[in-house]
Amino acid sequence: METSVGDITLELDADKAPKSTANFVQYVQDKHYDGLVFHRVIKGFMIQGGGYDASYAQRKTRAPIENEAKNGLKNERGTIAMARTSDPHSASSQFFINHGNNAFLDYPGQDGWGYAVFGKVVDGMDVVDKIAEAPTGAIRPFGRDVPVEQVVIEKVSVIEAAEPAKSE
């Protein structure tokens, strides 16, 4: 993930979160995220993006996916999870990267569901920190947690993981 303040490398967990991972990868392949901004940033909590362009216009999404929060993965610092509304099965393109340990978001959460983690940052946590520590202000309808200087997701690419070396 190339952003206007640096790069973030994510490792996705298709084994434990197959639907969330496939959903995210499809949005990447469709170039949905390119040019969007991190529109909600709360230091010590999370950074959220994947829905709005630099004019704060919402980009069209596909149908929402099933919530996979019951997969054993935890909303710990550096993990990526699906953002959603109060409807547990409403996640589409928006995601957040946990800036802190957020156990209250884990299954069953406060609503019997929680938020589905589907990967983690493996490189670029310093970039996540930089985004999370950016000054924020109020922009309607997002509230007061919008970065004063936009952080743009310039491009997201899928990099296939190298196969582990086979032992003889």
C-alpha positions, 0 to 999 in steps of 0.5 A: 500500500503506497500512501502519500506518507510512505508504504505499508506492507500487509500480510493477509490471512486467507486461511482464517479470513477467506471472504474478507481477504478475497474481498480486499484483494478484489478491491485492490485488483479493481484499483478501488483504493487508488486515490482514496484517503484515510478519512478517520484517524484516532491515535492509539485506536486506528486509522480507517480508509477505503471509502472516500476520495480526496473530495470526500465523495464515497466510491461505489462498492460491491455488496457487503460480505459476511462478518468473519470476526469469529476466526480467532484473529485479534484486533491487536496493534498492526492488524487490519480489519474490515470496517462496518456499520452497526449491521454486523454483515455490512463490511464492503470496501472500508478497512482499518489498521489497529493503532493500539490493542483493541480487544473490545473489537474482537468477537463477540465484541459489544454487539455479539459480532466484533470486527473481522481481522484479516491480516497484519502489517509486516512492514511500515508500522512507522507509516501507520504511526505517522498517519495515526499521529497526524493532526485532525479536525472536523469535516462533515459528515465525518466528525473531528477525526479527519486528518488536517493534511490528507493522507492519500492511498496512492496505489495498492498492489498484491504481491504474491508471497514467496513459497517457503523453501522445501526441506530435503 
